[in-house]
Amino acid sequence: MNPLISNLHPYPFQKLAELLQNVEPAQDKELIKLTIGEPQHDAPQSVLDELQNTLSAVRKYPSTKGEVSLRKAISNWACNRFTLNSLDPETEVLPVTGTREALFAIVQTLVGSKENGTVISPNPFYQIYEGAAILAGASLEFLPCDDTNNYQVDYRSVSDDVWSRCEIVFVCSPNNPAGTVTPLEDYRFLIDQAKKFDFTIVSDECYSEIYFGTDKPLGLLEACVELGNDRYEHCLIFQSLSKRSNLPGLRSGFVAGDATLLKPFLLYRTYQGCAMPNHHQAASIVAWGDEQHVQTNRDIYQRKFDAVLNILKPVMKVMKPEAGFYLWPKIPMGDEEFCVKLYEEEAVLVLPGSYLGREINSTNPGSNHVRLALVAEEELCTEAAERIRNFMTRNFPLNELEQLN
């Protein structure tokens, strides 16, 4: 057995199940789960119809590279969304079966050329970043993303020694769980460092289409164009239909950017054997070509966030995210204890923030936070918020609550 497997950490939801193994939720209330970021809104009917109409395509092996029609649809969408001058569907776009497997696979492709190779990750983080680095034999450098820096990552705190060993920097923008968006100046710094020290910026942008108002989150390739990096050197973005189009089960996304990086990644994937099924490709073309259902989706999230924050802000230190569908409140007690007591008293299930982070220098930046995924229908989300409000007012003195915001 690969000895590195023993270094993998339990997944957050496994830890949560163990935490609650002998705990019973309040029996007089229906259980409401705000833990997993799995969209519950309706999938677009046009995509479901295309999926049904193209089922006969299962008789043909799919291409790892994807059909040219899908790559063109992706290129058109990305150029329109991020105001790109061009994105070559032949060399700068690669369909993938969801960003989760692709984020894992890109690390196996790009890590290994430097002695003591290092992967830099935000902390808290999406656990695939860590697991992929561990199994690639890389060291991990975690950068805190906490309220001391408005939940932004301070990339300028990294030493030149670490940069020289760096092979990949993971950027999550909009961030999971804080919902912050990486600004242009941070991308400028990272691109300059990538050129100087020869590493790849891997930008996980799967939440980019869930935003509020008219300010679209800045993407890495968009930043490249603004900064004169028209060939997207050292830069890759990872996008998905899971959140944008409420299609988590379709397992459809793409990687785009530096053609010199995508060429070996395609070779790796040819051996890995994870080509997107042909009928999923056909359905994906329909999804990438339609923005109306995406706007409808954003409108639903807008209403939910407004309603939930109106209930929670008087009793919690919580802010509306720049984008994404999570709330990341800071709480006045241990996050595991909060989770257990809320489950016992109000039958609401949330994720302890410390499960999404790692303790570095005796500090876990996820501690004293919980993650709330507002993916259920509005009625359930507001009911959960009202129960959390009741829990807070019952368990904490009024003067403490008044000082939170």
C-alpha positions as a Markdown table, in Angstrom:
| # | Residue | x | y | z |
|---|---|---|---|---|
| 1 | Met | 0.0 | 0.0 | 0.0 |
| 2 | Asn | 1.1 | 3.6 | -0.7 |
| 3 | Pro | 2.5 | 4.7 | 2.7 |
| 4 | Leu | 1.4 | 8.3 | 2.0 |
| 5 | Ile | -2.3 | 7.2 | 2.3 |
| 6 | Ser | -1.8 | 6.9 | 6.1 |
| 7 | Asn | -1.0 | 10.7 | 6.1 |
| 8 | Leu | -4.4 | 11.7 | 4.8 |
| 9 | His | -6.7 | 13.4 | 7.3 |
| 10 | Pro | -10.3 | 12.3 | 7.8 |
| 11 | Tyr | -12.8 | 14.2 | 5.7 |
| 12 | Pro | -14.7 | 17.0 | 7.6 |
| 13 | Phe | -18.0 | 15.1 | 7.3 |
| 14 | Gln | -16.5 | 11.9 | 8.7 |
| 15 | Lys | -15.2 | 13.9 | 11.7 |
| 16 | Leu | -18.7 | 15.4 | 12.1 |
| 17 | Ala | -20.3 | 12.0 | 12.0 |
| 18 | Glu | -17.9 | 10.8 | 14.7 |
| 19 | Leu | -18.6 | 14.0 | 16.8 |
| 20 | Leu | -22.3 | 13.3 | 16.8 |
| 21 | Gln | -22.2 | 9.5 | 17.0 |
| 22 | Asn | -23.8 | 9.4 | 20.5 |
| 23 | Val | -25.7 | 12.7 | 20.3 |
| 24 | Glu | -29.4 | 12.9 | 19.5 |
| 25 | Pro | -31.0 | 16.0 | 17.8 |
| 26 | Ala | -34.0 | 17.7 | 19.4 |
| 27 | Gln | -36.9 | 15.3 | 19.0 |
| 28 | Asp | -39.6 | 18.0 | 18.6 |
| 29 | Lys | -38.2 | 19.6 | 15.5 |
| 30 | Glu | -37.4 | 18.4 | 12.0 |
| 31 | Leu | -33.7 | 18.1 | 11.3 |
| 32 | Ile | -32.2 | 20.9 | 9.1 |
| 33 | Lys | -28.8 | 20.3 | 7.6 |
| 34 | Leu | -26.6 | 23.3 | 6.7 |
| 35 | Thr | -23.4 | 21.3 | 6.3 |
| 36 | Ile | -22.8 | 20.1 | 2.8 |
| 37 | Gly | -22.4 | 22.5 | -0.1 |
| 38 | Glu | -24.7 | 20.6 | -2.4 |
| 39 | Pro | -27.1 | 22.8 | -4.3 |
| 40 | Gln | -30.8 | 22.0 | -3.8 |
| 41 | His | -32.3 | 24.3 | -6.4 |
| 42 | Asp | -33.9 | 22.9 | -9.5 |
| 43 | Ala | -31.6 | 22.0 | -12.3 |
| 44 | Pro | -32.4 | 23.7 | -15.7 |
| 45 | Gln | -35.0 | 21.6 | -17.5 |
| 46 | Ser | -33.4 | 22.2 | -20.9 |
| 47 | Val | -30.2 | 20.5 | -19.6 |
| 48 | Leu | -32.1 | 17.5 | -18.3 |
| 49 | Asp | -34.0 | 17.2 | -21.6 |
| 50 | Glu | -30.7 | 17.2 | -23.5 |
| 51 | Leu | -29.3 | 14.6 | -21.2 |
| 52 | Gln | -32.3 | 12.4 | -21.8 |
| 53 | Asn | -32.3 | 12.9 | -25.6 |
| 54 | Thr | -28.6 | 12.0 | -26.0 |
| 55 | Leu | -28.5 | 8.8 | -23.8 |
| 56 | Ser | -27.8 | 6.7 | -26.9 |
| 57 | Ala | -24.4 | 8.3 | -27.0 |
| 58 | Val | -23.3 | 5.8 | -24.2 |
| 59 | Arg | -22.6 | 3.3 | -27.0 |
| 60 | Lys | -19.5 | 5.3 | -27.9 |
| 61 | Tyr | -16.3 | 5.8 | -25.9 |
| 62 | Pro | -15.9 | 9.5 | -25.0 |
| 63 | Ser | -12.7 | 11.4 | -25.8 |
| 64 | Thr | -10.6 | 12.5 | -22.9 |
| 65 | Lys | -10.1 | 15.8 | -24.6 |
| 66 | Gly | -13.8 | 16.3 | -25.0 |
| 67 | Glu | -15.8 | 17.0 | -28.1 |
| 68 | Val | -14.7 | 20.2 | -29.9 |
| 69 | Ser | -18.3 | 21.5 | -29.7 |
| 70 | Leu | -18.1 | 21.4 | -25.9 |
| 71 | Arg | -14.7 | 23.0 | -25.8 |
| 72 | Lys | -16.0 | 25.8 | -28.1 |
| 73 | Ala | -19.0 | 26.3 | -25.8 |
| 74 | Ile | -16.8 | 26.5 | -22.8 |
| 75 | Ser | -14.4 | 29.0 | -24.6 |
| 76 | Asn | -17.4 | 31.2 | -25.6 |
| 77 | Trp | -18.7 | 31.2 | -22.1 |
| 78 | Ala | -15.4 | 32.0 | -20.5 |
| 79 | Cys | -14.6 | 34.8 | -23.0 |
| 80 | Asn | -17.9 | 36.4 | -22.4 |
| 81 | Arg | -17.9 | 36.0 | -18.7 |
| 82 | Phe | -14.3 | 37.1 | -18.1 |
| 83 | Thr | -13.9 | 39.5 | -21.0 |
| 84 | Leu | -11.0 | 37.5 | -22.5 |
| 85 | Asn | -9.6 | 38.4 | -25.9 |
| 86 | Ser | -9.4 | 34.7 | -26.8 |
| 87 | Leu | -9.3 | 31.2 | -25.3 |
| 88 | Asp | -8.2 | 28.6 | -27.8 |
| 89 | Pro | -10.6 | 25.6 | -27.5 |
| 90 | Glu | -8.0 | 23.4 | -29.0 |
| 91 | Thr | -5.1 | 24.1 | -26.6 |
| 92 | Glu | -6.3 | 26.2 | -23.7 |
| 93 | Val | -9.5 | 24.4 | -22.6 |
| 94 | Leu | -10.0 | 20.9 | -21.2 |
| 95 | Pro | -13.3 | 19.5 | -20.0 |
| 96 | Val | -13.1 | 17.5 | -16.7 |
| 97 | Thr | -15.5 | 15.4 | -14.7 |
| 98 | Gly | -16.0 | 18.0 | -12.0 |
| 99 | Thr | -13.4 | 20.2 | -10.4 |
| 100 | Arg | -12.9 | 17.8 | -7.4 |
| 101 | Glu | -11.1 | 15.1 | -9.5 |
| 102 | Ala | -9.4 | 17.7 | -11.7 |
| 103 | Leu | -7.9 | 19.6 | -8.7 |
| 104 | Phe | -6.6 | 16.4 | -7.3 |
| 105 | Ala | -5.2 | 15.3 | -10.7 |
| 106 | Ile | -3.4 | 18.6 | -11.5 |
| 107 | Val | -1.3 | 18.2 | -8.4 |
| 108 | Gln | -0.1 | 14.7 | -9.5 |
| 109 | Thr | 0.8 | 16.2 | -12.9 |
| 110 | Leu | 2.7 | 19.3 | -11.8 |
| 111 | Val | 4.4 | 18.3 | -8.6 |
| 112 | Gly | 7.8 | 16.6 | -8.6 |
| 113 | Ser | 10.3 | 18.7 | -10.5 |
| 114 | Lys | 11.7 | 20.6 | -7.5 |
| 115 | Glu | 13.5 | 19.2 | -4.5 |
| 116 | Asn | 11.3 | 19.4 | -1.4 |
| 117 | Gly | 8.5 | 20.6 | -3.6 |
| 118 | Thr | 5.8 | 22.7 | -1.9 |
| 119 | Val | 2.1 | 23.3 | -2.4 |
| 120 | Ile | 0.8 | 26.6 | -0.9 |
| 121 | Ser | -2.9 | 26.6 | 0.3 |
| 122 | Pro | -5.2 | 28.9 | 2.1 |
| 123 | Asn | -6.2 | 27.9 | 5.6 |
| 124 | Pro | -9.2 | 27.0 | 6.0 |
| 125 | Phe | -9.4 | 25.2 | 2.7 |
| 126 | Tyr | -11.1 | 22.6 | 0.5 |
| 127 | Gln | -9.6 | 19.4 | 1.7 |
| 128 | Ile | -8.8 | 18.1 | -1.8 |
| 129 | Tyr | -5.9 | 20.6 | -2.0 |
| 130 | Glu | -4.3 | 19.0 | 1.0 |
| 131 | Gly | -4.9 | 15.4 | 0.1 |
| 132 | Ala | -3.6 | 15.9 | -3.4 |
| 133 | Ala | -0.4 | 17.4 | -2.1 |
| 134 | Ile | 0.1 | 14.7 | 0.4 |
| 135 | Leu | -0.3 | 11.9 | -2.2 |
| 136 | Ala | 2.0 | 13.7 | -4.6 |
| 137 | Gly | 4.7 | 13.7 | -1.9 |
| 138 | Ala | 4.8 | 17.5 | -1.6 |
| 139 | Ser | 5.2 | 19.6 | 1.5 |
| 140 | Leu | 2.3 | 21.9 | 2.5 |
| 141 | Glu | 2.5 | 25.6 | 3.4 |
| 142 | Phe | -0.7 | 26.9 | 4.9 |
| 143 | Leu | -1.6 | 30.6 | 4.8 |
| 144 | Pro | -4.2 | 31.8 | 7.3 |
| 145 | Cys | -7.4 | 33.3 | 6.0 |
| 146 | Asp | -9.0 | 34.9 | 9.0 |
| 147 | Asp | -10.6 | 38.0 | 10.4 |
| 148 | Thr | -7.2 | 39.7 | 11.1 |
| 149 | Asn | -6.9 | 40.3 | 7.4 |
| 150 | Asn | -10.6 | 40.5 | 6.5 |
| 151 | Tyr | -10.5 | 36.8 | 5.5 |
| 152 | Gln | -8.0 | 37.5 | 2.7 |
| 153 | Val | -4.8 | 35.5 | 2.2 |
| 154 | Asp | -1.5 | 37.4 | 2.8 |
| 155 | Tyr | 0.6 | 36.0 | 0.0 |
| 156 | Arg | 3.3 | 38.6 | 0.7 |
| 157 | Ser | 4.1 | 36.9 | 4.0 |
| 158 | Val | 5.7 | 34.0 | 2.1 |
| 159 | Ser | 9.5 | 33.9 | 2.2 |
| 160 | Asp | 11.6 | 33.6 | -0.9 |
| 161 | Asp | 12.8 | 30.2 | 0.4 |
| 162 | Val | 9.3 | 28.9 | 0.3 |
| 163 | Trp | 8.6 | 30.5 | -3.1 |
| 164 | Ser | 11.7 | 28.8 | -4.5 |
| 165 | Arg | 10.3 | 25.4 | -3.5 |
| 166 | Cys | 6.8 | 26.2 | -4.5 |
| 167 | Glu | 5.3 | 24.2 | -7.4 |
| 168 | Ile | 1.6 | 25.1 | -7.0 |
| 169 | Val | -0.3 | 27.9 | -5.2 |
| 170 | Phe | -4.0 | 27.1 | -4.7 |
| 171 | Val | -6.3 | 30.2 | -4.9 |
| 172 | Cys | -9.9 | 29.7 | -3.9 |
| 173 | Ser | -11.9 | 32.7 | -5.2 |
| 174 | Pro | -14.7 | 33.2 | -4.3 |
| 175 | Asn | -13.3 | 31.6 | -1.1 |
| 176 | Asn | -14.7 | 28.5 | 0.6 |
| 177 | Pro | -15.8 | 29.1 | 3.3 |
| 178 | Ala | -15.4 | 32.9 | 3.8 |
| 179 | Gly | -16.8 | 34.1 | 0.5 |
| 180 | Thr | -14.1 | 36.7 | -0.2 |
| 181 | Val | -12.8 | 37.4 | -3.7 |
| 182 | Thr | -9.1 | 37.7 | -4.6 |
| 183 | Pro | -8.3 | 41.3 | -5.7 |
| 184 | Leu | -6.3 | 42.2 | -8.8 |
| 185 | Glu | -3.3 | 43.3 | -6.9 |
| 186 | Asp | -3.0 | 39.9 | -5.3 |
| 187 | Tyr | -3.1 | 38.3 | -8.7 |
| 188 | Arg | -0.5 | 40.7 | -9.9 |
| 189 | Phe | 1.8 | 39.7 | -7.1 |
| 190 | Leu | 1.2 | 36.0 | -7.6 |
| 191 | Ile | 1.7 | 36.1 | -11.4 |
| 192 | Asp | 5.0 | 38.0 | -10.9 |
| 193 | Gln | 6.1 | 35.5 | -8.3 |
| 194 | Ala | 5.1 | 32.6 | -10.5 |
| 195 | Lys | 7.2 | 33.9 | -13.4 |
| 196 | Lys | 10.2 | 34.6 | -11.0 |
| 197 | Phe | 10.1 | 31.2 | -9.2 |
| 198 | Asp | 8.4 | 29.0 | -11.8 |
| 199 | Phe | 5.3 | 27.7 | -10.2 |
| 200 | Thr | 1.6 | 27.3 | -11.2 |
| 201 | Ile | -1.3 | 29.3 | -9.9 |
| 202 | Val | -4.3 | 27.0 | -9.6 |
| 203 | Ser | -7.5 | 29.0 | -9.1 |
| 204 | Asp | -10.6 | 27.2 | -7.9 |
| 205 | Glu | -13.4 | 29.4 | -9.1 |
| 206 | Cys | -16.4 | 27.0 | -8.8 |
| 207 | Tyr | -18.4 | 29.6 | -6.8 |
| 208 | Ser | -17.8 | 32.5 | -9.2 |
| 209 | Glu | -21.4 | 32.6 | -10.6 |
| 210 | Ile | -23.1 | 33.0 | -7.2 |
| 211 | Tyr | -22.7 | 36.7 | -6.5 |
| 212 | Phe | -25.0 | 39.5 | -5.4 |
| 213 | Gly | -25.8 | 42.6 | -7.4 |
| 214 | Thr | -23.8 | 43.4 | -10.5 |
| 215 | Asp | -20.2 | 43.1 | -9.3 |
| 216 | Lys | -19.0 | 39.9 | -10.9 |
| 217 | Pro | -16.1 | 38.2 | -9.0 |
| 218 | Leu | -12.7 | 38.7 | -10.8 |
| 219 | Gly | -11.3 | 35.6 | -12.3 |
| 220 | Leu | -7.6 | 34.7 | -12.7 |
| 221 | Leu | -7.7 | 34.6 | -16.5 |
| 222 | Glu | -9.4 | 38.0 | -16.5 |
| 223 | Ala | -6.7 | 39.3 | -14.3 |
| 224 | Cys | -4.1 | 37.9 | -16.7 |
| 225 | Val | -5.6 | 39.9 | -19.6 |
| 226 | Glu | -5.7 | 43.1 | -17.5 |
| 227 | Leu | -2.0 | 42.5 | -16.5 |
| 228 | Gly | -0.8 | 41.8 | -20.1 |
| 229 | Asn | -0.4 | 38.0 | -19.6 |
| 230 | Asp | -2.4 | 37.1 | -22.7 |
| 231 | Arg | -1.1 | 33.6 | -22.9 |
| 232 | Tyr | -2.1 | 32.9 | -19.3 |
| 233 | Glu | 1.4 | 31.7 | -18.4 |
| 234 | His | 1.6 | 29.8 | -15.1 |
| 235 | Cys | -2.2 | 30.2 | -14.7 |
| 236 | Leu | -5.0 | 27.7 | -14.7 |
| 237 | Ile | -8.7 | 28.1 | -13.7 |
| 238 | Phe | -11.0 | 25.4 | -12.6 |
| 239 | Gln | -14.7 | 25.9 | -13.2 |
| 240 | Ser | -17.8 | 23.7 | -12.7 |
| 241 | Leu | -21.5 | 23.4 | -13.5 |
| 242 | Ser | -22.3 | 22.0 | -10.0 |
| 243 | Lys | -22.9 | 25.4 | -8.3 |
| 244 | Arg | -23.5 | 27.6 | -11.3 |
| 245 | Ser | -26.3 | 25.4 | -12.8 |
| 246 | Asn | -27.3 | 23.2 | -9.8 |
| 247 | Leu | -25.9 | 20.1 | -11.5 |
| 248 | Pro | -23.6 | 18.5 | -8.9 |
| 249 | Gly | -24.4 | 15.0 | -10.1 |
| 250 | Leu | -23.5 | 15.7 | -13.7 |
| 251 | Arg | -19.8 | 15.9 | -12.8 |
| 252 | Ser | -19.0 | 18.5 | -15.4 |
| 253 | Gly | -16.4 | 21.3 | -15.4 |
| 254 | Phe | -13.4 | 22.5 | -17.2 |
| 255 | Val | -9.8 | 23.6 | -16.7 |
| 256 | Ala | -8.5 | 26.5 | -18.8 |
| 257 | Gly | -5.4 | 28.6 | -19.2 |
| 258 | Asp | -1.7 | 28.0 | -20.0 |
| 259 | Ala | -1.5 | 25.6 | -23.0 |
| 260 | Thr | 1.9 | 24.4 | -22.0 |
| 261 | Leu | 0.4 | 23.1 | -18.7 |
| 262 | Leu | -2.7 | 21.6 | -20.3 |
| 263 | Lys | -0.8 | 19.5 | -22.7 |
| 264 | Pro | 0.9 | 17.2 | -20.1 |
| 265 | Phe | -2.3 | 17.4 | -18.0 |
| 266 | Leu | -4.2 | 15.9 | -21.0 |
| 267 | Leu | -1.6 | 13.1 | -21.3 |
| 268 | Tyr | -2.0 | 12.4 | -17.6 |
| 269 | Arg | -5.7 | 12.2 | -17.9 |
| 270 | Thr | -5.5 | 9.9 | -20.8 |
| 271 | Tyr | -3.9 | 7.3 | -18.5 |
| 272 | Gln | -6.2 | 8.2 | -15.6 |
| 273 | Gly | -9.3 | 7.3 | -17.6 |
| 274 | Cys | -11.8 | 10.0 | -16.6 |
| 275 | Ala | -13.3 | 11.2 | -19.8 |
| 276 | Met | -16.7 | 12.9 | -19.5 |
| 277 | Pro | -19.5 | 10.7 | -20.9 |
| 278 | Asn | -20.8 | 11.9 | -24.3 |
| 279 | His | -24.4 | 12.6 | -23.1 |
| 280 | His | -23.0 | 14.7 | -20.2 |
| 281 | Gln | -21.0 | 16.6 | -22.7 |
| 282 | Ala | -24.1 | 17.3 | -24.8 |
| 283 | Ala | -26.0 | 18.5 | -21.7 |
| 284 | Ser | -23.0 | 20.6 | -20.6 |
| 285 | Ile | -23.1 | 22.5 | -23.9 |
| 286 | Val | -26.7 | 23.5 | -23.2 |
| 287 | Ala | -25.8 | 24.6 | -19.7 |
| 288 | Trp | -22.8 | 26.7 | -20.7 |
| 289 | Gly | -24.9 | 28.4 | -23.4 |
| 290 | Asp | -27.7 | 29.6 | -21.1 |
| 291 | Glu | -27.4 | 32.4 | -18.6 |
| 292 | Gln | -31.1 | 32.8 | -17.7 |
| 293 | His | -31.2 | 29.9 | -15.3 |
| 294 | Val | -28.0 | 31.2 | -13.7 |
| 295 | Gln | -29.5 | 34.6 | -13.0 |
| 296 | Thr | -32.6 | 32.9 | -11.6 |
| 297 | Asn | -30.3 | 31.0 | -9.3 |
| 298 | Arg | -28.6 | 34.1 | -8.1 |
| 299 | Asp | -31.9 | 35.8 | -7.4 |
| 300 | Ile | -32.9 | 32.9 | -5.1 |
| 301 | Tyr | -29.6 | 33.1 | -3.2 |
| 302 | Gln | -30.0 | 36.8 | -2.9 |
| 303 | Arg | -33.4 | 36.5 | -1.2 |
| 304 | Lys | -32.2 | 33.7 | 1.1 |
| 305 | Phe | -29.1 | 35.6 | 2.2 |
| 306 | Asp | -31.1 | 38.8 | 2.9 |
| 307 | Ala | -33.7 | 36.9 | 4.9 |
| 308 | Val | -31.2 | 34.8 | 6.9 |
| 309 | Leu | -28.9 | 37.7 | 7.6 |
| 310 | Asn | -31.8 | 39.8 | 8.8 |
| 311 | Ile | -32.5 | 37.1 | 11.4 |
| 312 | Leu | -28.9 | 36.3 | 12.4 |
| 313 | Lys | -27.1 | 39.7 | 12.4 |
| 314 | Pro | -28.6 | 40.9 | 15.7 |
| 315 | Val | -27.2 | 37.8 | 17.5 |
| 316 | Met | -24.1 | 36.7 | 15.6 |
| 317 | Lys | -20.9 | 38.1 | 14.2 |
| 318 | Val | -21.7 | 37.3 | 10.6 |
| 319 | Met | -21.3 | 39.1 | 7.2 |
| 320 | Lys | -22.7 | 38.7 | 3.8 |
| 321 | Pro | -20.1 | 37.1 | 1.6 |
| 322 | Glu | -18.8 | 38.7 | -1.6 |
| 323 | Ala | -19.9 | 35.6 | -3.4 |
| 324 | Gly | -20.7 | 31.9 | -2.8 |
| 325 | Phe | -23.5 | 30.3 | -0.8 |
| 326 | Tyr | -21.8 | 30.0 | 2.6 |
| 327 | Leu | -22.0 | 32.0 | 5.8 |
| 328 | Trp | -19.0 | 31.9 | 8.0 |
| 329 | Pro | -20.0 | 33.4 | 11.4 |
| 330 | Lys | -17.6 | 33.8 | 14.3 |
| 331 | Ile | -19.1 | 32.4 | 17.4 |
| 332 | Pro | -18.4 | 33.0 | 21.2 |
| 333 | Met | -17.6 | 29.4 | 22.0 |
| 334 | Gly | -15.8 | 26.4 | 20.7 |
| 335 | Asp | -17.1 | 25.4 | 17.3 |
| 336 | Glu | -17.5 | 21.7 | 18.1 |
| 337 | Glu | -19.4 | 22.5 | 21.3 |
| 338 | Phe | -21.6 | 25.0 | 19.4 |
| 339 | Cys | -22.3 | 22.3 | 16.8 |
| 340 | Val | -23.3 | 19.7 | 19.3 |
| 341 | Lys | -25.4 | 22.0 | 21.5 |
| 342 | Leu | -27.2 | 23.4 | 18.4 |
| 343 | Tyr | -27.9 | 19.9 | 17.2 |
| 344 | Glu | -29.2 | 18.8 | 20.6 |
| 345 | Glu | -31.3 | 21.9 | 21.3 |
| 346 | Glu | -32.6 | 23.0 | 17.8 |
| 347 | Ala | -32.0 | 20.0 | 15.4 |
| 348 | Val | -29.9 | 22.3 | 13.1 |
| 349 | Leu | -26.7 | 20.8 | 11.8 |
| 350 | Val | -23.7 | 23.0 | 10.9 |
| 351 | Leu | -20.1 | 22.3 | 10.2 |
| 352 | Pro | -17.4 | 23.2 | 12.8 |
| 353 | Gly | -15.0 | 25.6 | 11.2 |
| 354 | Ser | -11.9 | 23.9 | 12.7 |
| 355 | Tyr | -12.7 | 20.9 | 10.5 |
| 356 | Leu | -11.9 | 23.0 | 7.5 |
| 357 | Gly | -8.5 | 24.2 | 8.7 |
| 358 | Arg | -5.2 | 23.0 | 10.2 |
| 359 | Glu | -3.5 | 24.2 | 13.4 |
| 360 | Ile | -0.4 | 26.1 | 12.5 |
| 361 | Asn | 1.7 | 27.7 | 15.2 |
| 362 | Ser | -0.9 | 26.6 | 17.8 |
| 363 | Thr | -3.7 | 28.4 | 15.9 |
| 364 | Asn | -6.4 | 27.0 | 13.7 |
| 365 | Pro | -8.0 | 29.9 | 11.8 |
| 366 | Gly | -11.2 | 27.9 | 11.4 |
| 367 | Ser | -11.7 | 27.6 | 15.1 |
| 368 | Asn | -14.6 | 29.6 | 16.7 |
| 369 | His | -16.4 | 29.6 | 13.3 |
| 370 | Val | -19.0 | 27.4 | 11.8 |
| 371 | Arg | -20.0 | 27.1 | 8.2 |
| 372 | Leu | -23.6 | 27.4 | 7.1 |
| 373 | Ala | -24.4 | 26.2 | 3.6 |
| 374 | Leu | -27.6 | 28.1 | 2.4 |
| 375 | Val | -28.4 | 25.5 | -0.2 |
| 376 | Ala | -31.9 | 24.4 | 0.9 |
| 377 | Glu | -35.1 | 26.1 | 0.0 |
| 378 | Glu | -35.7 | 29.5 | 1.5 |
| 379 | Glu | -38.3 | 28.4 | 4.0 |
| 380 | Leu | -35.9 | 25.8 | 5.5 |
| 381 | Cys | -33.0 | 28.3 | 5.6 |
| 382 | Thr | -35.0 | 30.9 | 7.4 |
| 383 | Glu | -36.4 | 28.3 | 9.8 |
| 384 | Ala | -32.8 | 27.2 | 10.6 |
| 385 | Ala | -31.8 | 30.9 | 11.1 |
| 386 | Glu | -34.7 | 31.4 | 13.5 |
| 387 | Arg | -33.6 | 28.4 | 15.5 |
| 388 | Ile | -30.0 | 29.6 | 15.6 |
| 389 | Arg | -31.3 | 33.0 | 16.8 |
| 390 | Asn | -33.3 | 31.3 | 19.6 |
| 391 | Phe | -30.2 | 29.2 | 20.5 |
| 392 | Met | -28.0 | 32.3 | 20.8 |
| 393 | Thr | -30.4 | 34.3 | 22.9 |
| 394 | Arg | -31.0 | 31.4 | 25.2 |
| 395 | Asn | -27.3 | 30.6 | 25.7 |
| 396 | Phe | -25.6 | 33.9 | 25.7 |
| 397 | Pro | -26.2 | 37.1 | 27.7 |
| 398 | Leu | -27.8 | 40.0 | 25.8 |
| 399 | Asn | -24.8 | 42.3 | 26.5 |
| 400 | Glu | -22.5 | 39.7 | 24.8 |
| 401 | Leu | -24.6 | 39.5 | 21.7 |
| 402 | Glu | -24.8 | 43.3 | 21.4 |
| 403 | Gln | -21.0 | 43.5 | 21.2 |
| 404 | Leu | -20.7 | 40.9 | 18.4 |
| 405 | Asn | -21.2 | 43.2 | 15.4 |
